Amino acid sequence: MARVPDIPDHERTPEQARIALEIAGSRGGVVRGPFAIWLRQPQLADKANQFGNALRLHGRLDKRLFELAVLVVARGWMAQYEWFAHEEAALAAGLPPAVVEDLRAGREPEGLRADEAVVYRVAVELTHAKDLSDSTYAKALELLGLDLLIELVTAIGFYTMVAVVLKGFDAPVPGGRKPLPQ
């Protein structure tokens, strides 16, 4: 059961209502997951939405690579809602279903393209080792360039923050589903 109940529409302050509309606008018309939690602190919700949108909607990193990094973070943290919210987007962005299934199962995916392999390695190292090796950094810098590497590491950090909030407040997946194996 969720630790933080959603704020019913009729109980939202005008500021919460405005921010909820902005959040829902780029998220299928709903406010769920970390945003439902942050909405109790409207300034946090607003800034998190802006930051998330800067990465998710306006970033230059290929969406396939972006979603791969998010799924690695979600799996690393066992963040059920984060996985739920990004699995379809990863598939729609062109991440092969076999890669998604390997990630779900906690296996290193086989047959990754060079750019996918380096994004996977960066995300795994930062998520699990809490560090980025010189060799992985050099490969990522060579393949992505500095600007996209900054964006990638920032996205990994943002979605790590999201995972911590989701785990800390036990944010539910619609229907009580658990898309990641326990």
C-alpha positions in Angstrom: 0.0 0.0 0.0 1.2 3.5 -0.8 2.6 5.5 2.0 1.5 8.8 0.6 -2.1 9.0 -0.6 -2.9 11.0 -3.7 -4.4 14.5 -3.2 -7.9 14.4 -4.5 -8.5 17.0 -7.2 -11.0 18.9 -5.1 -8.5 19.2 -2.2 -5.6 20.7 -4.3 -4.6 24.2 -3.8 -4.7 26.5 -6.8 -0.9 26.1 -7.1 -1.1 22.3 -6.8 -3.9 22.2 -9.4 -1.8 24.3 -11.9 1.3 22.2 -11.5 -0.8 19.0 -11.7 -2.1 20.1 -15.1 1.4 20.8 -16.3 2.7 17.4 -15.1 -0.3 15.5 -16.6 0.2 17.3 -19.9 3.3 15.4 -20.8 2.4 12.2 -18.9 -0.7 10.9 -20.5 -3.1 13.1 -18.6 -2.2 11.6 -15.1 -0.2 12.6 -12.1 1.3 9.4 -10.6 4.5 8.0 -9.2 7.0 10.5 -7.8 4.9 13.5 -9.1 1.9 12.5 -7.0 4.2 12.5 -4.0 6.0 15.7 -4.8 2.7 17.5 -5.5 2.4 17.9 -1.7 5.4 20.1 -2.0 4.4 22.1 -5.1 7.7 23.8 -5.6 9.5 20.4 -5.7 6.9 19.0 -8.1 7.2 22.0 -10.4 11.0 22.0 -10.5 11.2 18.2 -10.8 8.8 18.3 -13.7 10.8 21.0 -15.4 14.1 19.1 -14.9 12.6 15.8 -16.0 11.1 17.3 -19.1 14.4 19.0 -19.9 15.9 15.5 -20.0 13.0 13.3 -21.2 11.4 15.6 -23.8 14.0 18.2 -24.7 17.3 16.2 -24.3 19.4 15.4 -27.3 20.3 11.9 -26.2 18.7 9.3 -28.5 15.4 8.2 -26.8 16.4 4.5 -27.2 19.6 5.2 -25.2 17.8 7.4 -22.7 15.2 4.8 -22.0 17.9 2.1 -21.7 19.6 4.1 -19.0 16.3 4.6 -17.1 15.5 0.9 -17.2 19.0 0.1 -15.9 18.4 2.5 -13.0 14.9 1.2 -12.4 16.2 -2.4 -12.3 19.1 -1.5 -10.1 16.8 0.1 -7.5 14.0 -2.5 -8.1 11.8 0.6 -8.6 8.6 -1.0 -9.8 6.8 2.2 -10.8 9.8 3.6 -12.6 10.1 0.4 -14.7 6.3 0.4 -15.3 6.5 4.1 -16.5 9.4 3.5 -18.9 9.1 0.0 -20.3 6.7 0.9 -23.1 8.6 4.1 -23.9 11.8 2.0 -24.2 10.2 -0.4 -26.6 8.6 2.4 -28.6 12.0 4.1 -28.9 13.4 1.0 -30.5 15.0 -0.9 -27.7 14.6 -4.6 -28.7 12.2 -6.6 -26.6 14.9 -9.2 -25.8 17.1 -6.4 -24.3 14.2 -5.2 -22.2 13.5 -8.8 -21.0 17.2 -9.3 -20.2 17.2 -6.1 -18.1 14.0 -7.2 -16.3 15.7 -10.5 -15.4 18.8 -8.7 -14.2 21.0 -10.1 -17.0 23.4 -8.2 -19.1 21.8 -7.9 -22.5 23.4 -9.6 -25.5 23.8 -8.2 -28.9 23.8 -4.5 -27.9 24.8 -1.9 -30.5 28.0 -0.1 -29.6 26.2 3.0 -28.3 23.8 0.8 -26.3 26.7 -1.1 -24.8 28.4 2.0 -23.6 25.2 3.5 -22.1 24.5 0.2 -20.4 28.0 0.1 -18.9 27.8 3.8 -17.7 24.4 3.2 -16.1 25.4 -0.1 -14.5 28.7 1.3 -13.1 27.0 4.4 -11.6 24.0 2.5 -10.3 25.8 -0.5 -8.8 29.5 0.5 -8.2 28.6 4.1 -7.5 31.5 5.1 -9.7 32.5 5.4 -13.3 35.7 3.7 -14.4 38.2 5.6 -16.5 37.9 3.0 -19.3 34.1 3.3 -19.5 34.3 7.1 -19.3 36.8 7.1 -22.2 34.6 4.8 -24.3 31.5 6.9 -23.6 33.3 10.1 -24.3 34.5 8.7 -27.6 31.1 7.4 -28.7 28.8 10.1 -27.3 30.9 13.2 -27.0 31.1 15.3 -23.9 27.7 17.1 -24.2 25.7 13.8 -24.5 27.7 12.1 -21.8 26.8 15.0 -19.5 23.2 14.5 -20.4 23.4 10.7 -19.9 25.0 11.0 -16.4 22.5 13.7 -15.4 19.6 11.5 -16.5 21.0 8.6 -14.5 21.2 10.9 -11.5 17.7 12.2 -12.0 16.2 8.8 -12.3 18.2 7.6 -9.4 16.5 10.4 -7.4 13.2 9.3 -8.7 13.8 5.7 -7.8 14.7 6.7 -4.2 11.5 8.7 -3.8 9.5 5.8 -5.3 11.1 3.2 -3.0 11.0 5.5 0.0 7.3 6.1 -0.3 6.3 2.8 -1.8 4.7 4.4 -4.9 2.2 1.9 -6.3 2.0 0.6 -9.9 -1.5 0.8 -11.2 -3.4 -2.4 -10.6 -0.9 -3.4 -7.9 1.3 -5.0 -10.6 5.0 -5.8 -10.0 6.7 -5.7 -13.4 10.1 -6.6 -11.9 10.7 -10.0 -10.4 11.2 -9.8 -6.6 
